[in-house]
């Protein structure tokens, strides 16, 4: 990466010349998100030392145990966004209802975020991440409403994630390609390390929780069985990789190709549409993968076309190399 010392802010000022979606306000907002992620990265890296591992003895809106770092990270992102002067209303995976911003700090954007996705992996030191999705405010007046948050993914202004792994990376798109930045912990700056990220049209890796096999519908079972059958011409059997942390599984898929699936299953009647949430998991990842040349579907429709009906709405997610995802759709849509 010699010579590529382009910081996030310098990169965005360059991009601004060719992409009108990248306003000074959006540059400022992304800077605030980067700043929040540096604080989270520091806390993730020392969680075991400062007693913020383990459970916060609470359950979030998803009915999932909240780990201390979840709450910690949520508060860091919420506070940073609330004071940014660029946001009018927020939604978080950790909070039942939408959240207003500090009085007098209202701005033209909304943000939905998962402050620390994959948190079940915190105690075992597996990569976790922050995911964010930014829309323009569409309702009149300064204070945002839930309608400003409940917009289809194809209206996103910007989306991305931060991966707290062997290194801390921020990956974003604002409609002019996907760009990855690596945090130089010593300097405290994100530097461009992965310009113009593109996903292969077809890969040879699939990523799914096989433990749910019994609960998938027959067509999903047939598709996974197909990937595991031998056929050298179509690079089968595919390799299986599954971290159990969406940001880590998605990032690997973006770089190596193939697909990640969290289909609907019949395991939990509370989650008939699968486990992952549309607003701050599926839709932002779908925008990133689309900008990288890939595709994201429920198996029946494009994720980016779905008009959300609720802040924490769940959807099935099949995302990655376009040829792989389209083939999965064909299997899943087969008439029984
Ligand atoms: P399972 C993490 O809890 C998460 O929301 C995503 O990051 C991840 O892809 C998924 O759940 C893993 O779910 O049921 O395979 O443990």
Boltz pocket constraint, residues with backbone or C-beta under 6 A from the ligand:
constraints:
  - pocket:
      binder: B
      contacts: [[A, 117], [A, 118], [A, 119], [A, 120], [A, 209], [A, 244], [A, 245], [A, 246], [A, 247], [A, 249], [A, 262], [A, 275], [A, 276]]
      max_distance: 6.0
